[in-house]
């Protein structure tokens, strides 16, 4: 048995999961509901009808086959190597040499990056590294 095989849930463990009580969770209302009401459009219902819910077949976890996402591990490895906080990385978390490069961006973009960095508690360069890594991960998946 491989380590990947052990990480997946068994059909028996999926059957033991309790049913989800959707009444406990909140959902946001339609932001355009006020505008719809002012224009006179009548909304027939806010939720699916009991009949339409009854038409949906129950999930059969005994025959369902869960498969891992093949790109998730590669993306997790790439993201784990990024440093988002300030200061030097902890011992063992270094990614090797990082050559210095110059990038020219309009001042408005730099200002927006600085505001976002302050809001998230990261550095501007960490945000740039994150954006580049996300772009490269997206291109890798599209191949």
Residue, then its C-alpha position, 0 to 999 in steps of 0.5 A: x500500500x503506497x502512502x498516497x493510497x493511505x491518505x484517501x478516505x475509505x468508502x466506509x469512513x465517508x458513510x460515517x460522515x454526519x449529514x450537513x445541516x444547511x440551516x446552520x449556515x448563512x448565505x449572503x443575500x442578493x446585492x441587487x434584491x433592492x433594485x429588483x424590488x424597486x423595478x417591480x420584478x417579482x421573485x418567485x422564490x428564494x430557495x429551491x423547491x422541495x420538489x426540485x430538491x427531491x429530484x436530485x439523487x443522493x450521493x452513493x459514497x460506496x461506489x464513488x471514487x475520490x481522486x486526488x488533484x494531480x496539480x495540487x501537490x506541485x502547487x503546494x510545493x511552489x507555494x510552500x517555498x515562498x516567503x510572505x512575511x518580513x525578514x530572513x527565512x527560518x533555517x531550512x526554509x531557504x530556497x537557494x540564491x535569489x538573484x536581484x532583478x529590476x522591474x519597472x511598474x507605473x507609480x500607481x501600481x507601486x502605490x497599490x502594492x504598498x497599500x496591499x502590503x500594509x493591509x496584509x502585513x507582507x512586503x511588496x516583494x512578497x506580493x510580487x513573488x506570490x503573483x509571479x508564482x500564481x501566474x506560473x502555476x496557472x500556465x503550468x496547468x494550462x499546458 
